[in-house]
Every structure is written in C-alpha cells, then in structure tokens.
Amino acid sequence: MESVCHACTEEELTKQFPKGWHELPDEVYKELLYTPAKFKVLEHHIKVYAGDCDKGGILRAKAPNRAA
C-alpha cells in the first residue's frame, strides 16, 4: 500500500483562518489502482483544518476526484 498526502499550503491556511488554525483528523479513503498485470492500493490522506476562533469553517485540502 502506498500513502498519498494532500495538504493545504501555509498561505491557504492563513487566508482562510487569519487568527490561527489547527488540524482535525485526516479524511482517509482507499483507491484501487489497476496497472495491467498488477494492482496497487493508494490510501489518500486529505488534511482537514479548522479555525481556532470558530470562524472560517472547515478547510479540506484539494485532492483528485474519486473514481466512480
């Protein structure tokens, strides 16, 4: 299994949460990647953040769309 981490930049976080931020537990999903004659499982970890002052909501890092 291979892990892939998706995180926001410091600039994105500061723009969304000017008064500070902290990480919430990662949003995690697994994706089965097929290459002819072999499979590979990718485990995606999408970083999730929230503001320290209850403003700005929740921010999830950008990640590729999930295959249907």
N, CA, C, O and CB atoms as a CASP TS submission, in Angstrom:
PFRMAT TS
TARGET T0000
AUTHOR 0000-0000-0000
METHOD Language model
MODEL 1
PARENT N/A
ATOM      1  N   MET     1       0.854  -1.173   0.000  1.00  0.00           N
ATOM      2  CA  MET     1       0.000   0.000   0.000  1.00  0.00           C
ATOM      3  C   MET     1       0.894   1.228   0.000  1.00  0.00           C
ATOM      4  O   MET     1       1.946   1.251   0.639  1.00  0.00           O
ATOM      5  CB  MET     1      -0.968   0.002   1.222  1.00  0.00           C
ATOM      6  N   GLU     2       0.464   2.230  -0.715  1.00  0.00           N
ATOM      7  CA  GLU     2       1.192   3.487  -0.820  1.00  0.00           C
ATOM      8  C   GLU     2       0.292   4.597  -0.276  1.00  0.00           C
ATOM      9  O   GLU     2      -0.882   4.670  -0.640  1.00  0.00           O
ATOM     10  CB  GLU     2       1.627   3.777  -2.303  1.00  0.00           C
ATOM     11  N   SER     3       0.823   5.453   0.582  1.00  0.00           N
ATOM     12  CA  SER     3       0.053   6.579   1.125  1.00  0.00           C
ATOM     13  C   SER     3       0.315   7.831   0.309  1.00  0.00           C
ATOM     14  O   SER     3       1.447   8.094  -0.098  1.00  0.00           O
ATOM     15  CB  SER     3       0.406   6.825   2.608  1.00  0.00           C
ATOM     16  N   VAL     4      -0.742   8.605   0.071  1.00  0.00           N
ATOM     17  CA  VAL     4      -0.659   9.864  -0.659  1.00  0.00           C
ATOM     18  C   VAL     4      -1.240  10.935   0.247  1.00  0.00           C
ATOM     19  O   VAL     4      -2.386  10.822   0.681  1.00  0.00           O
ATOM     20  CB  VAL     4      -1.418   9.798  -2.041  1.00  0.00           C
ATOM     21  N   CYS     5      -0.464  11.974   0.538  1.00  0.00           N
ATOM     22  CA  CYS     5      -0.926  13.031   1.446  1.00  0.00           C
ATOM     23  C   CYS     5      -1.315  14.272   0.655  1.00  0.00           C
ATOM     24  O   CYS     5      -0.561  14.723  -0.207  1.00  0.00           O
ATOM     25  CB  CYS     5       0.166  13.378   2.484  1.00  0.00           C
ATOM     26  N   HIS     6      -2.488  14.824   0.944  1.00  0.00           N
ATOM     27  CA  HIS     6      -2.975  16.051   0.320  1.00  0.00           C
ATOM     28  C   HIS     6      -3.083  17.091   1.441  1.00  0.00           C
ATOM     29  O   HIS     6      -3.835  16.891   2.395  1.00  0.00           O
ATOM     30  CB  HIS     6      -4.374  15.829  -0.423  1.00  0.00           C
ATOM     31  N   ALA     7      -2.344  18.189   1.336  1.00  0.00           N
ATOM     32  CA  ALA     7      -2.328  19.203   2.396  1.00  0.00           C
ATOM     33  C   ALA     7      -2.495  20.591   1.780  1.00  0.00           C
ATOM     34  O   ALA     7      -2.234  20.790   0.594  1.00  0.00           O
ATOM     35  CB  ALA     7      -1.008  19.125   3.218  1.00  0.00           C
ATOM     36  N   CYS     8      -2.931  21.544   2.599  1.00  0.00           N
ATOM     37  CA  CYS     8      -3.046  22.942   2.185  1.00  0.00           C
ATOM     38  C   CYS     8      -1.717  23.645   2.434  1.00  0.00           C
ATOM     39  O   CYS     8      -0.935  23.237   3.292  1.00  0.00           O
ATOM     40  CB  CYS     8      -4.203  23.661   2.945  1.00  0.00           C
ATOM     41  N   THR     9      -1.476  24.702   1.674  1.00  0.00           N
ATOM     42  CA  THR     9      -0.266  25.490   1.888  1.00  0.00           C
ATOM     43  C   THR     9      -0.477  26.415   3.082  1.00  0.00           C
ATOM     44  O   THR     9      -1.610  26.698   3.472  1.00  0.00           O
ATOM     45  CB  THR     9       0.103  26.306   0.615  1.00  0.00           C
ATOM     46  N   GLU    10       0.617  26.874   3.649  1.00  0.00           N
ATOM     47  CA  GLU    10       0.556  27.833   4.761  1.00  0.00           C
ATOM     48  C   GLU    10      -0.220  29.079   4.332  1.00  0.00           C
ATOM     49  O   GLU    10      -0.968  29.652   5.125  1.00  0.00           O
ATOM     50  CB  GLU    10       1.988  28.222   5.235  1.00  0.00           C
ATOM     51  N   GLU    11      -0.041  29.494   3.078  1.00  0.00           N
ATOM     52  CA  GLU    11      -0.731  30.677   2.548  1.00  0.00           C
ATOM     53  C   GLU    11      -2.245  30.467   2.521  1.00  0.00           C
ATOM     54  O   GLU    11      -2.999  31.354   2.921  1.00  0.00           O
ATOM     55  CB  GLU    11      -0.220  31.005   1.133  1.00  0.00           C
ATOM     56  N   GLU    12      -2.695  29.298   2.051  1.00  0.00           N
ATOM     57  CA  GLU    12      -4.130  28.993   2.014  1.00  0.00           C
ATOM     58  C   GLU    12      -4.722  29.012   3.426  1.00  0.00           C
ATOM     59  O   GLU    12      -5.805  29.551   3.651  1.00  0.00           O
ATOM     60  CB  GLU    12      -4.374  27.617   1.350  1.00  0.00           C
ATOM     61  N   LEU    13      -3.992  28.414   4.369  1.00  0.00           N
ATOM     62  CA  LEU    13      -4.489  28.339   5.744  1.00  0.00           C
ATOM     63  C   LEU    13      -4.574  29.720   6.381  1.00  0.00           C
ATOM     64  O   LEU    13      -5.561  30.036   7.044  1.00  0.00           O
ATOM     65  CB  LEU    13      -3.592  27.433   6.585  1.00  0.00           C
ATOM     66  N   THR    14      -3.554  30.539   6.187  1.00  0.00           N
ATOM     67  CA  THR    14      -3.546  31.888   6.765  1.00  0.00           C
ATOM     68  C   THR    14      -4.660  32.734   6.172  1.00  0.00           C
ATOM     69  O   THR    14      -5.280  33.524   6.884  1.00  0.00           O
ATOM     70  CB  THR    14      -2.189  32.568   6.533  1.00  0.00           C
ATOM     71  N   LYS    15      -4.924  32.579   4.878  1.00  0.00           N
ATOM     72  CA  LYS    15      -6.006  33.329   4.224  1.00  0.00           C
ATOM     73  C   LYS    15      -7.367  32.920   4.788  1.00  0.00           C
ATOM     74  O   LYS    15      -8.211  33.776   5.049  1.00  0.00           O
ATOM     75  CB  LYS    15      -5.976  33.102   2.695  1.00  0.00           C
ATOM     76  N   GLN    16      -7.583  31.626   4.976  1.00  0.00           N
ATOM     77  CA  GLN    16      -8.867  31.109   5.472  1.00  0.00           C
ATOM     78  C   GLN    16      -9.042  31.359   6.968  1.00  0.00           C
ATOM     79  O   GLN    16     -10.143  31.665   7.425  1.00  0.00           O
ATOM     80  CB  GLN    16      -8.978  29.611   5.186  1.00  0.00           C
ATOM     81  N   PHE    17      -7.950  31.228   7.732  1.00  0.00           N
ATOM     82  CA  PHE    17      -8.017  31.334   9.195  1.00  0.00           C
ATOM     83  C   PHE    17      -6.973  32.342   9.692  1.00  0.00           C
ATOM     84  O   PHE    17      -5.939  31.942  10.226  1.00  0.00           O
ATOM     85  CB  PHE    17      -7.791  29.940   9.861  1.00  0.00           C
ATOM     86  N   PRO    18      -7.234  33.647   9.522  1.00  0.00           N
ATOM     87  CA  PRO    18      -6.228  34.650   9.908  1.00  0.00           C
ATOM     88  C   PRO    18      -5.881  34.650  11.399  1.00  0.00           C
ATOM     89  O   PRO    18      -4.809  35.125  11.774  1.00  0.00           O
ATOM     90  CB  PRO    18      -6.716  36.015   9.523  1.00  0.00           C
ATOM     91  N   LYS    19      -6.749  34.136  12.243  1.00  0.00           N
ATOM     92  CA  LYS    19      -6.493  34.139  13.692  1.00  0.00           C
ATOM     93  C   LYS    19      -5.923  32.811  14.184  1.00  0.00           C
ATOM     94  O   LYS    19      -5.859  32.578  15.391  1.00  0.00           O
ATOM     95  CB  LYS    19      -7.777  34.450  14.449  1.00  0.00           C
ATOM     96  N   GLY    20      -5.517  31.953  13.279  1.00  0.00           N
ATOM     97  CA  GLY    20      -4.931  30.678  13.676  1.00  0.00           C
ATOM     98  C   GLY    20      -5.771  29.502  13.222  1.00  0.00           C
ATOM     99  O   GLY    20      -6.934  29.666  12.855  1.00  0.00           O
ATOM    100  N   TRP    21      -5.184  28.320  13.248  1.00  0.00           N
ATOM    101  CA  TRP    21      -5.853  27.105  12.797  1.00  0.00           C
ATOM    102  C   TRP    21      -5.231  25.901  13.484  1.00  0.00           C
ATOM    103  O   TRP    21      -4.147  25.982  14.061  1.00  0.00           O
ATOM    104  CB  TRP    21      -5.766  26.961  11.259  1.00  0.00           C
ATOM    105  N   HIS    22      -5.932  24.797  13.408  1.00  0.00           N
ATOM    106  CA  HIS    22      -5.412  23.537  13.922  1.00  0.00           C
ATOM    107  C   HIS    22      -5.920  22.412  13.025  1.00  0.00           C
ATOM    108  O   HIS    22      -6.931  22.567  12.339  1.00  0.00           O
ATOM    109  CB  HIS    22      -5.837  23.311  15.413  1.00  0.00           C
ATOM    110  N   GLU    23      -5.223  21.290  13.033  1.00  0.00           N
ATOM    111  CA  GLU    23      -5.610  20.156  12.196  1.00  0.00           C
ATOM    112  C   GLU    23      -6.655  19.295  12.903  1.00  0.00           C
ATOM    113  O   GLU    23      -6.588  19.073  14.112  1.00  0.00           O
ATOM    114  CB  GLU    23      -4.379  19.308  11.835  1.00  0.00           C
ATOM    115  N   LEU    24      -7.603  18.827  12.135  1.00  0.00           N
ATOM    116  CA  LEU    24      -8.571  17.831  12.580  1.00  0.00           C
ATOM    117  C   LEU    24      -8.069  16.486  12.066  1.00  0.00           C
ATOM    118  O   LEU    24      -7.104  16.450  11.302  1.00  0.00           O
ATOM    119  CB  LEU    24     -10.040  18.153  12.060  1.00  0.00           C
ATOM    120  N   PRO    25      -8.691  15.388  12.459  1.00  0.00           N
ATOM    121  CA  PRO    25      -8.261  14.090  11.914  1.00  0.00           C
ATOM    122  C   PRO    25      -8.382  14.075  10.386  1.00  0.00           C
ATOM    123  O   PRO    25      -9.319  14.648   9.829  1.00  0.00           O
ATOM    124  CB  PRO    25      -9.103  12.940  12.527  1.00  0.00           C
ATOM    125  N   ASP    26      -7.439  13.424   9.717  1.00  0.00           N
ATOM    126  CA  ASP    26      -7.454  13.334   8.251  1.00  0.00           C
ATOM    127  C   ASP    26      -8.714  12.628   7.773  1.00  0.00           C
ATOM    128  O   ASP    26      -9.241  11.742   8.446  1.00  0.00           O
ATOM    129  CB  ASP    26      -6.204  12.593   7.737  1.00  0.00           C
ATOM    130  N   GLU    27      -9.181  13.030   6.615  1.00  0.00           N
ATOM    131  CA  GLU    27     -10.219  12.294   5.905  1.00  0.00           C
ATOM    132  C   GLU    27      -9.447  11.266   5.078  1.00  0.00           C
ATOM    133  O   GLU    27      -8.555  11.640   4.317  1.00  0.00           O
ATOM    134  CB  GLU    27     -11.155  13.252   4.996  1.00  0.00           C
ATOM    135  N   VAL    28      -9.769   9.995   5.209  1.00  0.00           N
ATOM    136  CA  VAL    28      -8.980   8.932   4.570  1.00  0.00           C
ATOM    137  C   VAL    28      -9.889   8.071   3.700  1.00  0.00           C
ATOM    138  O   VAL    28     -10.978   7.678   4.118  1.00  0.00           O
ATOM    139  CB  VAL    28      -8.259   8.056   5.635  1.00  0.00           C
ATOM    140  N   TYR    29      -9.427   7.783   2.484  1.00  0.00           N
ATOM    141  CA  TYR    29     -10.113   6.797   1.648  1.00  0.00           C
ATOM    142  C   TYR    29      -9.075   6.003   0.885  1.00  0.00           C
ATOM    143  O   TYR    29      -7.954   6.466   0.675  1.00  0.00           O
ATOM    144  CB  TYR    29     -11.114   7.478   0.671  1.00  0.00           C
ATOM    145  N   LYS    30      -9.451   4.806   0.473  1.00  0.00           N
ATOM    146  CA  LYS    30      -8.552   3.941  -0.282  1.00  0.00           C
ATOM    147  C   LYS    30      -9.055   3.818  -1.710  1.00  0.00           C
ATOM    148  O   LYS    30     -10.258   3.785  -1.968  1.00  0.00           O
ATOM    149  CB  LYS    30      -8.435   2.545   0.380  1.00  0.00           C
ATOM    150  N   GLU    31      -8.115   3.753  -2.616  1.00  0.00           N
ATOM    151  CA  GLU    31      -8.423   3.676  -4.041  1.00  0.00           C
ATOM    152  C   GLU    31      -7.616   2.517  -4.620  1.00  0.00           C
ATOM    153  O   GLU    31      -6.425   2.377  -4.343  1.00  0.00           O
ATOM    154  CB  GLU    31      -8.099   5.032  -4.780  1.00  0.00           C
ATOM    155  N   LEU    32      -8.268   1.702  -5.417  1.00  0.00           N
ATOM    156  CA  LEU    32      -7.598   0.582  -6.057  1.00  0.00           C
ATOM    157  C   LEU    32      -7.138   1.031  -7.438  1.00  0.00           C
ATOM    158  O   LEU    32      -7.954   1.414  -8.277  1.00  0.00           O
ATOM    159  CB  LEU    32      -8.535  -0.666  -6.149  1.00  0.00           C
ATOM    160  N   LEU    33      -5.845   0.983  -7.668  1.00  0.00           N
ATOM    161  CA  LEU    33      -5.266   1.413  -8.931  1.00  0.00           C
ATOM    162  C   LEU    33      -4.822   0.176  -9.704  1.00  0.00           C
ATOM    163  O   LEU    33      -4.016  -0.614  -9.211  1.00  0.00           O
ATOM    164  CB  LEU    33      -4.072   2.393  -8.702  1.00  0.00           C
ATOM    165  N   TYR    34      -5.347   0.011 -10.910  1.00  0.00           N
ATOM    166  CA  TYR    34      -5.015  -1.156 -11.730  1.00  0.00           C
ATOM    167  C   TYR    34      -4.025  -0.775 -12.820  1.00  0.00           C
ATOM    168  O   TYR    34      -4.259   0.160 -13.586  1.00  0.00           O
ATOM    169  CB  TYR    34      -6.285  -1.762 -12.354  1.00  0.00           C
ATOM    170  N   THR    35      -2.951  -1.485 -12.881  1.00  0.00           N
ATOM    171  CA  THR    35      -1.982  -1.413 -13.961  1.00  0.00           C
ATOM    172  C   THR    35      -1.975  -2.812 -14.559  1.00  0.00           C
ATOM    173  O   THR    35      -1.936  -3.789 -13.811  1.00  0.00           O
ATOM    174  CB  THR    35      -0.531  -0.949 -13.460  1.00  0.00           C
ATOM    175  N   PRO    36      -2.010  -2.942 -15.872  1.00  0.00           N
ATOM    176  CA  PRO    36      -2.064  -4.290 -16.442  1.00  0.00           C
ATOM    177  C   PRO    36      -1.096  -5.252 -15.740  1.00  0.00           C
ATOM    178  O   PRO    36       0.093  -4.968 -15.594  1.00  0.00           O
ATOM    179  CB  PRO    36      -1.748  -4.236 -17.936  1.00  0.00           C
ATOM    180  N   ALA    37      -1.632  -6.373 -15.322  1.00  0.00           N
ATOM    181  CA  ALA    37      -0.909  -7.449 -14.637  1.00  0.00           C
ATOM    182  C   ALA    37      -0.620  -7.174 -13.170  1.00  0.00           C
ATOM    183  O   ALA    37       0.021  -7.996 -12.514  1.00  0.00           O
ATOM    184  CB  ALA    37       0.375  -7.707 -15.339  1.00  0.00           C
ATOM    185  N   LYS    38      -1.074  -6.039 -12.632  1.00  0.00           N
ATOM    186  CA  LYS    38      -0.887  -5.815 -11.190  1.00  0.00           C
ATOM    187  C   LYS    38      -1.853  -4.749 -10.678  1.00  0.00           C
ATOM    188  O   LYS    38      -2.360  -3.933 -11.448  1.00  0.00           O
ATOM    189  CB  LYS    38       0.571  -5.397 -10.891  1.00  0.00           C
ATOM    190  N   PHE    39      -2.097  -4.767  -9.379  1.00  0.00           N
ATOM    191  CA  PHE    39      -2.919  -3.778  -8.707  1.00  0.00           C
ATOM    192  C   PHE    39      -2.073  -3.083  -7.653  1.00  0.00           C
ATOM    193  O   PHE    39      -1.115  -3.660  -7.138  1.00  0.00           O
ATOM    194  CB  PHE    39      -4.181  -4.427  -8.076  1.00  0.00           C
ATOM    195  N   LYS    40      -2.425  -1.854  -7.334  1.00  0.00           N
ATOM    196  CA  LYS    40      -1.785  -1.124  -6.247  1.00  0.00           C
ATOM    197  C   LYS    40      -2.887  -0.394  -5.492  1.00  0.00           C
ATOM    198  O   LYS    40      -3.764   0.205  -6.114  1.00  0.00           O
ATOM    199  CB  LYS    40      -0.683  -0.125  -6.778  1.00  0.00           C
ATOM    200  N   VAL    41      -2.860  -0.433  -4.180  1.00  0.00           N
ATOM    201  CA  VAL    41      -3.826   0.284  -3.360  1.00  0.00           C
ATOM    202  C   VAL    41      -3.196   1.602  -2.924  1.00  0.00           C
ATOM    203  O   VAL    41      -2.118   1.617  -2.330  1.00  0.00           O
ATOM    204  CB  VAL    41      -4.267  -0.567  -2.126  1.00  0.00           C
ATOM    205  N   LEU    42      -3.869   2.695  -3.220  1.00  0.00           N
ATOM    206  CA  LEU    42      -3.433   4.007  -2.775  1.00  0.00           C
ATOM    207  C   LEU    42      -4.325   4.441  -1.626  1.00  0.00           C
ATOM    208  O   LEU    42      -5.548   4.446  -1.765  1.00  0.00           O
ATOM    209  CB  LEU    42      -3.469   5.042  -3.935  1.00  0.00           C
ATOM    210  N   GLU    43      -3.746   4.798  -0.510  1.00  0.00           N
ATOM    211  CA  GLU    43      -4.508   5.301   0.634  1.00  0.00           C
ATOM    212  C   GLU    43      -4.305   6.809   0.689  1.00  0.00           C
ATOM    213  O   GLU    43      -3.199   7.285   0.944  1.00  0.00           O
ATOM    214  CB  GLU    43      -4.060   4.612   1.983  1.00  0.00           C
ATOM    215  N   HIS    44      -5.372   7.555   0.451  1.00  0.00           N
ATOM    216  CA  HIS    44      -5.306   9.016   0.415  1.00  0.00           C
ATOM    217  C   HIS    44      -5.595   9.584   1.797  1.00  0.00           C
ATOM    218  O   HIS    44      -6.550   9.169   2.455  1.00  0.00           O
ATOM    219  CB  HIS    44      -6.302   9.585  -0.620  1.00  0.00           C
ATOM    220  N   HIS    45      -4.776  10.527   2.236  1.00  0.00           N
ATOM    221  CA  HIS    45      -4.980  11.250   3.489  1.00  0.00           C
ATOM    222  C   HIS    45      -5.196  12.715   3.129  1.00  0.00           C
ATOM    223  O   HIS    45      -4.261  13.400   2.715  1.00  0.00           O
ATOM    224  CB  HIS    45      -3.758  11.069   4.478  1.00  0.00           C
ATOM    225  N   ILE    46      -6.426  13.195   3.287  1.00  0.00           N
ATOM    226  CA  ILE    46      -6.746  14.574   2.977  1.00  0.00           C
ATOM    227  C   ILE    46      -6.745  15.349   4.282  1.00  0.00           C
ATOM    228  O   ILE    46      -7.554  15.084   5.172  1.00  0.00           O
ATOM    229  CB  ILE    46      -8.116  14.695   2.240  1.00  0.00           C
ATOM    230  N   LYS    47      -5.833  16.310   4.393  1.00  0.00           N
ATOM    231  CA  LYS    47      -5.722  17.107   5.609  1.00  0.00           C
ATOM    232  C   LYS    47      -6.981  17.950   5.764  1.00  0.00           C
ATOM    233  O   LYS    47      -7.488  18.508   4.790  1.00  0.00           O
ATOM    234  CB  LYS    47      -4.452  18.006   5.578  1.00  0.00           C
ATOM    235  N   VAL    48      -7.487  18.041   7.003  1.00  0.00           N
ATOM    236  CA  VAL    48      -8.681  18.801   7.326  1.00  0.00           C
ATOM    237  C   VAL    48      -8.295  19.781   8.439  1.00  0.00           C
ATOM    238  O   VAL    48      -7.659  19.397   9.420  1.00  0.00           O
ATOM    239  CB  VAL    48      -9.875  17.856   7.761  1.00  0.00           C
ATOM    240  N   TYR    49      -8.690  21.060   8.276  1.00  0.00           N
ATOM    241  CA  TYR    49      -8.292  22.104   9.203  1.00  0.00           C
ATOM    242  C   TYR    49      -9.524  22.867   9.692  1.00  0.00           C
ATOM    243  O   TYR    49     -10.547  22.918   9.010  1.00  0.00           O
ATOM    244  CB  TYR    49      -7.285  23.062   8.540  1.00  0.00           C
ATOM    245  N   ALA    50      -9.409  23.462  10.889  1.00  0.00           N
ATOM    246  CA  ALA    50     -10.472  24.304  11.435  1.00  0.00           C
ATOM    247  C   ALA    50      -9.831  25.503  12.110  1.00  0.00           C
ATOM    248  O   ALA    50      -8.713  25.418  12.619  1.00  0.00           O
ATOM    249  CB  ALA    50     -11.371  23.513  12.437  1.00  0.00           C
ATOM    250  N   GLY    51     -10.552  26.630  12.113  1.00  0.00           N
ATOM    251  CA  GLY    51     -10.047  27.840  12.740  1.00  0.00           C
ATOM    252  C   GLY    51     -10.049  27.723  14.251  1.00  0.00           C
ATOM    253  O   GLY    51     -10.864  27.001  14.826  1.00  0.00           O
ATOM    254  N   ASP    52      -9.129  28.439  14.897  1.00  0.00           N
ATOM    255  CA  ASP    52      -9.041  28.424  16.352  1.00  0.00           C
ATOM    256  C   ASP    52     -10.101  29.312  17.006  1.00  0.00           C
ATOM    257  O   ASP    52     -10.365  29.181  18.201  1.00  0.00           O
ATOM    258  CB  ASP    52      -7.660  28.867  16.789  1.00  0.00           C
ATOM    259  N   CYS    53     -10.710  30.215  16.228  1.00  0.00           N
ATOM    260  CA  CYS    53     -11.672  31.172  16.798  1.00  0.00           C
ATOM    261  C   CYS    53     -13.087  30.948  16.288  1.00  0.00           C
ATOM    262  O   CYS    53     -13.876  31.893  16.243  1.00  0.00           O
ATOM    263  CB  CYS    53     -11.243  32.591  16.482  1.00  0.00           C
ATOM    264  N   ASP    54     -13.429  29.726  15.905  1.00  0.00           N
ATOM    265  CA  ASP    54     -14.771  29.350  15.452  1.00  0.00           C
ATOM    266  C   ASP    54     -15.259  30.142  14.243  1.00  0.00           C
ATOM    267  O   ASP    54     -16.467  30.209  14.013  1.00  0.00           O
ATOM    268  CB  ASP    54     -15.744  29.526  16.574  1.00  0.00           C
ATOM    269  N   LYS    55     -14.363  30.744  13.463  1.00  0.00           N
ATOM    270  CA  LYS    55     -14.773  31.443  12.247  1.00  0.00           C
ATOM    271  C   LYS    55     -13.957  30.910  11.098  1.00  0.00           C
ATOM    272  O   LYS    55     -12.803  30.519  11.276  1.00  0.00           O
ATOM    273  CB  LYS    55     -14.603  32.981  12.383  1.00  0.00           C
ATOM    274  N   GLY    56     -14.536  30.893   9.941  1.00  0.00           N
ATOM    275  CA  GLY    56     -13.821  30.408   8.768  1.00  0.00           C
ATOM    276  C   GLY    56     -14.204  28.986   8.402  1.00  0.00           C
ATOM    277  O   GLY    56     -13.791  28.485   7.356  1.00  0.00           O
ATOM    278  N   GLY    57     -14.989  28.326   9.249  1.00  0.00           N
ATOM    279  CA  GLY    57     -15.446  26.980   8.922  1.00  0.00           C
ATOM    280  C   GLY    57     -14.346  25.949   8.930  1.00  0.00           C
ATOM    281  O   GLY    57     -13.387  26.041   9.696  1.00  0.00           O
ATOM    282  N   ILE    58     -14.499  24.968   8.068  1.00  0.00           N
ATOM    283  CA  ILE    58     -13.550  23.875   7.944  1.00  0.00           C
ATOM    284  C   ILE    58     -12.960  23.929   6.539  1.00  0.00           C
ATOM    285  O   ILE    58     -13.669  24.240   5.581  1.00  0.00           O
ATOM    286  CB  ILE    58     -14.228  22.489   8.228  1.00  0.00           C
ATOM    287  N   LEU    59     -11.676  23.632   6.409  1.00  0.00           N
ATOM    288  CA  LEU    59     -10.999  23.639   5.120  1.00  0.00           C
ATOM    289  C   LEU    59     -10.383  22.275   4.881  1.00  0.00           C
ATOM    290  O   LEU    59      -9.616  21.778   5.705  1.00  0.00           O
ATOM    291  CB  LEU    59      -9.921  24.748   5.059  1.00  0.00           C
ATOM    292  N   ARG    60     -10.724  21.668   3.744  1.00  0.00           N
ATOM    293  CA  ARG    60     -10.136  20.387   3.345  1.00  0.00           C
ATOM    294  C   ARG    60      -9.135  20.660   2.233  1.00  0.00           C
ATOM    295  O   ARG    60      -9.386  21.484   1.354  1.00  0.00           O
ATOM    296  CB  ARG    60     -11.238  19.364   2.878  1.00  0.00           C
ATOM    297  N   ALA    61      -8.017  19.980   2.270  1.00  0.00           N
ATOM    298  CA  ALA    61      -7.020  20.124   1.199  1.00  0.00           C
ATOM    299  C   ALA    61      -7.595  19.595  -0.116  1.00  0.00           C
ATOM    300  O   ALA    61      -8.483  18.743  -0.121  1.00  0.00           O
ATOM    301  CB  ALA    61      -5.703  19.368   1.560  1.00  0.00           C
ATOM    302  N   LYS    62      -7.087  20.103  -1.202  1.00  0.00           N
ATOM    303  CA  LYS    62      -7.534  19.652  -2.520  1.00  0.00           C
ATOM    304  C   LYS    62      -7.006  18.244  -2.780  1.00  0.00           C
ATOM    305  O   LYS    62      -5.866  17.921  -2.445  1.00  0.00           O
ATOM    306  CB  LYS    62      -7.061  20.631  -3.635  1.00  0.00           C
ATOM    307  N   ALA    63      -7.831  17.436  -3.365  1.00  0.00           N
ATOM    308  CA  ALA    63      -7.456  16.063  -3.711  1.00  0.00           C
ATOM    309  C   ALA    63      -8.133  15.716  -5.026  1.00  0.00           C
ATOM    310  O   ALA    63      -9.134  16.336  -5.385  1.00  0.00           O
ATOM    311  CB  ALA    63      -7.859  15.048  -2.580  1.00  0.00           C
ATOM    312  N   PRO    64      -7.610  14.744  -5.745  1.00  0.00           N
ATOM    313  CA  PRO    64      -8.255  14.376  -7.017  1.00  0.00           C
ATOM    314  C   PRO    64      -9.650  13.813  -6.786  1.00  0.00           C
ATOM    315  O   PRO    64      -9.941  13.251  -5.730  1.00  0.00           O
ATOM    316  CB  PRO    64      -7.400  13.350  -7.776  1.00  0.00           C
ATOM    317  N   ASN    65     -10.513  13.973  -7.797  1.00  0.00           N
ATOM    318  CA  ASN    65     -11.853  13.398  -7.713  1.00  0.00           C
ATOM    319  C   ASN    65     -11.744  11.886  -7.593  1.00  0.00           C
ATOM    320  O   ASN    65     -10.872  11.262  -8.198  1.00  0.00           O
ATOM    321  CB  ASN    65     -12.707  13.790  -8.948  1.00  0.00           C
ATOM    322  N   ARG    66     -12.631  11.313  -6.811  1.00  0.00           N
ATOM    323  CA  ARG    66     -12.627   9.852  -6.640  1.00  0.00           C
ATOM    324  C   ARG    66     -13.239   9.181  -7.850  1.00  0.00           C
ATOM    325  O   ARG    66     -14.227   9.661  -8.406  1.00  0.00           O
ATOM    326  CB  ARG    66     -13.390   9.444  -5.365  1.00  0.00           C
ATOM    327  N   ALA    67     -12.652   8.075  -8.253  1.00  0.00           N
ATOM    328  CA  ALA    67     -13.197   7.305  -9.379  1.00  0.00           C
ATOM    329  C   ALA    67     -14.509   6.666  -8.952  1.00  0.00           C
ATOM    330  O   ALA    67     -14.640   6.201  -7.820  1.00  0.00           O
ATOM    331  CB  ALA    67     -12.186   6.217  -9.864  1.00  0.00           C
ATOM    332  N   ALA    68     -15.458   6.643  -9.839  1.00  0.00           N
ATOM    333  CA  ALA    68     -16.762   6.083  -9.504  1.00  0.00           C
ATOM    334  C   ALA    68     -16.801   4.587  -9.666  1.00  0.00           C
ATOM    335  O   ALA    68     -17.836   3.966  -9.421  1.00  0.00           O
ATOM    336  CB  ALA    68     -17.826   6.705 -10.351  1.00  0.00           C
TER
END
